[in-house]
């Protein structure tokens, strides 16, 4: 098969045995370095994406994709909002809610967010009923003044199912002893576990009608929406607010948890940059091997020049060889990264069994196992970075080879 002369010579140099075995060793080290860097970077990005997805999914089990909140006063026409949302094909479910900050008192005291919900509608926007550890979500009946607590919150308050907690609201009322906070006694009828510390430690759930009665309001705080595509949350909430009479504030899960997701995204970016240095080290090793190869092939370069090969052709010879080393390392790294990511859970289990340790304790991380989410964009970016570094690493040695003068190179041959 016909091949361009520079490509044919470059491929021959790659296959041929070197007179200097040290050059071959450095070339092999370049391949291993690039492959190792690509493998580690693909696996690490998959793990970071897996943790992001795990945290997001656990948070959104109880947090709405989007919320529409009345501005300055209770939302009295929330049934109209539910009807309007139900007609939107992008909305999977909608439910009203009442929300307030309160101080809960059991054996100890703990501030928490108290949310009033309609049990019949809550299943459309959260998985509260499926996350019950003790008791039942059906116990939230109007007028019962029952309450569901997060597991960490119940543990901290020192209460369990059947016990009572005092809910102290940040509103004062007159009494013979002066202004005192409004207090209501609730019965703990269930304990849930979301697997996310901020929810398990800081959320209590009651029936919306009971909380309305305690707060003395005749409407809802707003409407929570669950969407088929969470990335459309801001758009759907804004359009719903425009179709309702009055003024409303809209929010979505990315805005309400902006600090968390920005920090996770920043960690992933910084980790990617740092691990790219492994690929860069492999690229520098490739530069060294190519420079030594150019020095070793001075006589060959001179002969090729006398036979009519142009400096650009000489440069292409060594660029072909160096680039092919980078491609081999990148392909091996891609195979290694995908294989390692898909078997990471088994490897983790083997390490734990071999050394009798628990690398990710469930009571610390709320996660059993090591979540991975290998995203195509991350893999493609890693491969492009590795190939780009390998290509750039060949430019200086190839340029140096092109500057070889035939007469000086053959003077001592």
C-alpha positions as CSV (number, residue, x, y, z in Angstrom):
1,X,0.0,0.0,0.0
2,X,1.3,3.5,-0.9
3,X,2.4,5.6,2.0
4,X,3.8,9.1,2.1
5,X,7.6,8.9,2.6
6,X,7.7,10.7,6.0
7,X,4.9,8.5,7.4
8,X,6.6,5.3,6.1
9,X,10.0,6.3,7.6
10,X,8.4,7.4,10.9
11,X,6.6,4.1,11.2
12,X,9.7,2.2,10.4
13,X,11.7,4.0,13.1
14,X,9.0,3.1,15.6
15,X,9.1,-0.6,14.7
16,X,12.9,-0.9,14.3
17,X,15.2,-2.0,17.0
18,X,17.2,0.9,18.4
19,X,21.0,0.8,18.7
20,X,20.6,2.7,21.9
21,X,18.3,0.6,24.1
22,X,17.9,3.5,26.6
23,X,16.0,5.4,23.9
24,X,13.6,2.5,23.5
25,X,13.1,2.4,27.3
26,X,12.3,6.2,27.4
27,X,9.8,5.8,24.6
28,X,8.2,2.9,26.5
29,X,8.2,5.1,29.6
30,X,6.4,7.9,27.6
31,X,3.7,5.5,26.6
32,X,3.2,4.2,30.1
33,X,3.2,7.8,31.5
34,X,0.6,9.0,29.1
35,X,-1.5,5.8,29.5
36,X,-1.3,6.1,33.3
37,X,-2.3,9.8,33.3
38,X,-5.3,9.1,31.0
39,X,-6.4,6.1,33.1
40,X,-6.3,8.0,36.4
41,X,-7.9,11.1,34.9
42,X,-10.9,9.2,33.4
43,X,-11.4,7.2,36.6
44,X,-11.2,10.3,38.9
45,X,-13.6,12.3,36.7
46,X,-16.0,9.4,36.8
47,X,-15.8,9.2,40.6
48,X,-16.3,13.0,41.0
49,X,-19.2,13.0,38.7
50,X,-20.6,10.0,40.6
51,X,-20.5,11.8,43.9
52,X,-22.1,14.9,42.3
53,X,-24.9,12.8,40.9
54,X,-25.4,10.9,44.2
55,X,-25.6,14.1,46.3
56,X,-27.9,15.8,43.7
57,X,-30.2,12.8,43.6
58,X,-30.4,12.4,47.4
59,X,-31.0,16.2,47.8
60,X,-33.7,16.3,45.2
61,X,-35.6,13.4,46.9
62,X,-36.9,15.9,49.3
63,X,-36.2,19.3,47.6
64,X,-38.3,20.5,44.7
65,X,-37.0,20.9,41.2
66,X,-38.6,24.3,41.2
67,X,-40.8,26.4,43.5
68,X,-43.3,29.2,42.9
69,X,-43.8,31.4,46.0
70,X,-46.2,34.2,46.7
71,X,-44.5,37.5,47.2
72,X,-45.2,39.0,50.6
73,X,-48.4,37.1,51.5
74,X,-49.8,33.5,51.6
75,X,-50.7,31.9,48.3
76,X,-54.5,31.5,48.6
77,X,-55.1,30.4,45.0
78,X,-52.7,27.4,45.2
79,X,-55.4,25.0,43.7
80,X,-55.3,27.2,40.6
81,X,-51.5,26.9,40.5
82,X,-51.8,23.1,40.7
83,X,-54.3,23.0,37.9
84,X,-52.1,25.2,35.7
85,X,-49.1,23.1,36.4
86,X,-51.0,19.9,35.7
87,X,-51.7,21.1,32.1
88,X,-48.0,21.6,31.4
89,X,-46.6,18.4,29.9
90,X,-43.1,19.2,31.3
91,X,-44.4,19.0,34.9
92,X,-44.4,15.5,36.5
93,X,-46.1,16.6,39.8
94,X,-47.0,19.6,41.9
95,X,-47.9,20.0,45.6
96,X,-48.5,23.0,47.9
97,X,-46.5,23.5,51.1
98,X,-46.2,25.8,54.1
99,X,-42.7,26.3,55.5
100,X,-41.2,28.1,58.5
101,X,-38.2,28.1,60.7
102,X,-38.7,26.9,64.3
103,X,-36.9,25.7,67.4
104,X,-37.8,22.1,68.3
105,X,-37.5,21.0,71.9
106,X,-37.2,17.5,73.2
107,X,-34.5,16.3,75.6
108,X,-32.4,18.9,73.8
109,X,-33.2,21.8,71.5
110,X,-32.4,22.1,67.8
111,X,-33.5,24.6,65.1
112,X,-35.1,23.0,62.1
113,X,-37.1,23.8,59.0
114,X,-40.8,22.7,59.6
115,X,-42.6,22.0,56.4
116,X,-46.4,21.5,56.1
117,X,-47.5,19.2,53.3
118,X,-50.6,17.6,51.9
119,X,-49.8,13.8,52.2
120,X,-52.1,12.9,49.3
121,X,-50.1,15.2,47.0
122,X,-46.6,14.9,48.5
123,X,-45.8,11.7,46.7
124,X,-45.8,13.6,43.4
125,X,-42.8,15.8,44.4
126,X,-40.8,13.8,47.0
127,X,-40.1,10.2,48.2
128,X,-41.0,10.9,51.8
129,X,-43.3,7.9,52.2
130,X,-40.6,5.6,50.8
131,X,-37.9,6.9,53.2
132,X,-39.6,6.1,56.4
133,X,-37.5,4.2,58.9
134,X,-40.1,4.1,61.7
135,X,-43.8,5.0,61.7
136,X,-45.7,6.0,58.5
137,X,-46.3,9.1,56.4
138,X,-50.0,8.2,56.5
139,X,-50.1,9.3,60.1
140,X,-50.1,12.9,59.0
141,X,-53.8,13.5,59.3
142,X,-55.4,16.9,59.5
143,X,-56.0,17.8,63.2
144,X,-53.8,15.1,64.6
145,X,-50.8,17.5,65.0
146,X,-48.4,14.6,64.2
147,X,-44.9,15.2,62.9
148,X,-42.2,13.3,61.0
149,X,-38.6,14.0,61.9
150,X,-35.3,13.3,60.1
151,X,-33.4,10.5,61.8
152,X,-30.5,12.7,62.9
153,X,-32.9,15.3,64.2
154,X,-34.8,12.8,66.2
155,X,-31.6,11.4,67.6
156,X,-30.3,14.8,68.6
157,X,-33.6,15.8,70.2
158,X,-33.7,12.4,72.0
159,X,-37.2,11.5,70.9
160,X,-38.7,8.6,69.0
161,X,-42.1,7.6,67.6
162,X,-44.8,8.3,70.3
163,X,-42.9,11.1,72.0
164,X,-43.8,14.7,71.9
165,X,-41.8,17.7,70.8
166,X,-42.4,21.4,71.4
167,X,-42.3,23.6,68.3
168,X,-41.4,27.2,69.2
169,X,-42.1,29.6,66.3
170,X,-40.2,32.9,65.9
171,X,-43.5,34.9,66.5
172,X,-44.4,36.4,69.8
173,X,-47.8,36.7,71.4
174,X,-49.0,38.6,74.5
175,X,-49.5,36.9,77.8
176,X,-49.7,38.0,81.5
177,X,-46.0,37.4,81.7
178,X,-45.3,39.5,78.7
179,X,-44.3,38.6,75.1
180,X,-43.7,34.9,74.7
181,X,-42.9,32.8,71.6
182,X,-45.8,30.9,70.1
183,X,-45.5,27.2,71.1
184,X,-47.3,24.1,69.9
185,X,-46.9,20.5,71.0
186,X,-46.6,17.9,68.2
187,X,-46.5,14.1,68.5
188,X,-43.7,12.3,66.7
189,X,-45.4,9.7,64.4
190,X,-42.5,8.7,62.2
191,X,-38.8,9.0,61.5
192,X,-37.4,9.2,58.0
193,X,-33.9,9.0,56.5
194,X,-33.0,10.8,53.4
195,X,-29.3,9.9,53.4
196,X,-28.3,13.6,53.3
197,X,-27.2,15.2,56.5
198,X,-28.8,18.6,56.0
199,X,-32.2,17.1,55.5
200,X,-31.9,14.3,58.2
201,X,-30.7,16.9,60.7
202,X,-32.7,19.9,59.8
203,X,-36.2,18.9,58.5
204,X,-39.5,18.2,60.2
205,X,-42.7,17.5,58.3
206,X,-46.3,18.1,59.5
207,X,-49.7,18.3,57.8
208,X,-50.2,21.5,56.0
209,X,-53.5,22.3,57.7
210,X,-52.1,21.8,61.1
211,X,-49.1,24.1,60.4
212,X,-51.5,26.7,58.9
213,X,-53.5,26.6,62.1
214,X,-50.4,27.1,64.2
215,X,-49.1,29.9,62.0
216,X,-52.6,31.4,61.6
217,X,-52.4,31.7,57.8
218,X,-55.1,30.8,55.3
219,X,-52.9,30.0,52.3
220,X,-49.8,28.1,51.3
221,X,-46.2,29.4,51.2
222,X,-46.0,28.2,47.6
223,X,-46.1,25.3,45.2
224,X,-43.3,22.8,44.7
225,X,-42.8,21.3,41.2
226,X,-41.2,18.1,40.0
227,X,-40.3,18.0,36.4
228,X,-39.5,15.3,33.8
229,X,-36.3,17.2,32.9
230,X,-34.8,19.0,36.0
231,X,-32.7,21.2,33.7
232,X,-35.8,23.0,32.6
233,X,-36.7,23.9,36.2
234,X,-36.1,27.7,35.9
235,X,-37.9,28.1,32.6
236,X,-41.0,26.1,33.7
237,X,-41.3,27.9,37.0
238,X,-41.1,31.3,35.4
239,X,-43.7,30.4,32.8
240,X,-46.1,29.1,35.5
241,X,-45.7,32.3,37.5
242,X,-46.6,34.4,34.5
243,X,-49.8,32.4,34.0
244,X,-51.0,33.0,37.5
245,X,-52.7,36.2,38.8
246,X,-50.6,38.3,41.1
247,X,-46.9,38.5,41.8
248,X,-44.7,35.5,42.5
249,X,-41.1,34.6,43.2
250,X,-39.6,31.6,41.4
251,X,-36.6,29.5,42.3
252,X,-35.1,26.2,41.2
253,X,-32.8,23.6,42.6
254,X,-29.6,25.0,41.0
255,X,-30.3,28.4,42.6
256,X,-31.2,27.2,46.1
257,X,-28.1,24.9,46.3
258,X,-25.8,27.2,44.2
259,X,-22.9,27.1,46.8
260,X,-23.0,23.3,47.0
261,X,-22.9,22.7,43.2
262,X,-20.4,25.4,42.5
263,X,-18.0,23.9,45.1
264,X,-18.5,20.4,43.7
265,X,-17.9,21.7,40.2
266,X,-14.8,23.6,41.3
267,X,-13.4,20.5,43.1
268,X,-13.9,18.5,39.9
269,X,-12.2,21.2,37.7
270,X,-9.2,21.6,40.1
271,X,-8.8,17.8,40.4
272,X,-8.9,17.5,36.6
273,X,-6.2,20.2,36.2
274,X,-3.9,18.6,38.8
275,X,-4.2,15.1,37.4
276,X,-3.5,16.4,33.9
277,X,0.0,17.0,35.2
278,X,0.5,13.2,35.1
279,X,-0.2,13.3,31.3
280,X,2.1,16.4,31.1
281,X,4.9,14.4,32.7
282,X,4.4,11.6,30.1
283,X,4.6,14.3,27.4
284,X,7.9,15.7,28.8
285,X,9.3,12.1,28.8
286,X,8.2,11.9,25.1
287,X,10.2,15.1,24.4
288,X,13.3,13.6,26.0
289,X,13.0,10.3,24.0
290,X,12.4,12.2,20.7
291,X,15.4,14.5,21.3
292,X,17.6,11.5,22.0
293,X,16.3,9.7,19.0
294,X,17.1,12.8,16.8
295,X,20.6,12.7,18.1
296,X,20.9,9.0,17.5
297,X,19.6,9.3,13.9
298,X,21.8,12.2,12.8
299,X,23.5,10.2,10.1
300,X,20.1,8.9,8.8
301,X,18.7,12.4,8.7
302,X,21.7,13.6,6.7
303,X,21.4,10.8,4.2
304,X,17.6,11.5,3.8
305,X,18.4,15.1,3.2
306,X,21.0,14.3,0.5
307,X,18.4,12.0,-1.2
308,X,16.1,15.0,-1.5
309,X,13.9,14.9,1.6
310,X,13.0,18.5,2.6
311,X,13.4,19.9,6.1
312,X,9.6,19.8,6.4
313,X,9.7,16.1,5.4
314,X,12.3,15.4,8.1
315,X,10.1,17.2,10.6
316,X,7.1,15.1,9.6
317,X,9.1,11.9,10.1
318,X,9.6,12.6,13.8
319,X,6.2,14.1,14.3
320,X,4.6,10.9,12.9
321,X,6.6,8.8,15.3
322,X,6.1,11.0,18.4
323,X,2.4,11.4,17.7
324,X,1.9,7.7,17.2
325,X,3.6,7.1,20.6
326,X,1.1,9.6,22.1
327,X,-1.8,7.9,20.3
328,X,-0.8,4.4,21.6
329,X,-0.5,5.8,25.2
330,X,-3.9,7.5,24.9
331,X,-5.6,4.4,23.6
332,X,-4.1,2.2,26.3
333,X,-5.1,4.8,28.9
334,X,-8.7,5.0,27.5
335,X,-9.0,1.2,27.7
336,X,-7.5,1.2,31.2
337,X,-9.7,4.0,32.4
338,X,-12.9,2.5,31.2
339,X,-12.0,-0.9,32.6
340,X,-10.9,0.5,36.0
341,X,-14.0,2.6,36.3
342,X,-16.4,-0.2,35.5
343,X,-14.7,-2.5,38.0
344,X,-13.9,0.0,40.7
345,X,-16.6,-1.3,43.0
346,X,-15.2,-4.8,42.9
347,X,-11.6,-3.5,43.4
348,X,-12.8,-1.5,46.5
349,X,-14.6,-4.6,47.9
350,X,-11.4,-6.7,47.4
351,X,-9.2,-4.1,49.2
352,X,-11.6,-3.9,52.1
353,X,-11.8,-7.7,52.4
354,X,-8.0,-8.1,52.0
355,X,-7.0,-5.5,54.6
356,X,-10.2,-5.7,56.8
357,X,-10.9,-2.0,56.6
358,X,-13.9,0.1,55.6
359,X,-12.8,2.8,53.2
360,X,-16.2,4.6,53.0
361,X,-18.1,4.1,56.3
362,X,-21.8,4.5,55.8
363,X,-22.3,6.4,59.0
364,X,-19.8,9.1,57.9
365,X,-20.4,9.4,54.1
366,X,-24.1,8.2,53.9
367,X,-23.0,6.3,50.8
368,X,-22.5,2.6,50.5
369,X,-19.9,1.9,47.8
370,X,-18.1,4.2,45.5
371,X,-20.5,5.9,43.0
372,X,-19.2,6.5,39.4
373,X,-20.7,8.3,36.5
374,X,-18.5,8.1,33.4
375,X,-19.6,11.0,31.3
376,X,-18.8,11.1,27.6
377,X,-17.8,14.8,27.7
378,X,-15.2,14.1,30.4
379,X,-13.7,11.2,28.5
380,X,-13.5,13.1,25.3
381,X,-11.9,16.1,27.0
382,X,-9.3,13.8,28.6
383,X,-8.5,12.1,25.3
384,X,-8.2,15.5,23.5
385,X,-5.9,16.9,26.2
386,X,-3.7,13.8,26.0
387,X,-3.4,13.8,22.2
388,X,-2.8,17.6,22.2
389,X,0.0,17.3,24.7
390,X,1.5,14.4,22.8
391,X,1.4,16.4,19.5
392,X,2.9,19.5,21.1
393,X,5.7,17.4,22.6
394,X,6.8,16.3,19.2
395,X,7.2,19.8,17.8
396,X,10.6,20.8,19.3
397,X,12.4,17.5,18.6
398,X,11.0,17.4,15.0
399,X,12.1,21.1,14.5
400,X,15.5,20.2,15.8
401,X,15.8,17.3,13.4
402,X,14.8,19.6,10.5
403,X,17.7,21.9,11.3
404,X,20.3,19.1,10.9
405,X,23.0,20.0,8.3
406,X,24.0,17.0,6.2
407,X,27.6,18.0,5.9
408,X,28.2,18.4,9.6
409,X,26.3,15.2,10.4
410,X,28.3,13.1,8.0
411,X,31.7,14.6,8.8
412,X,32.6,12.0,11.3
413,X,30.8,9.0,9.8
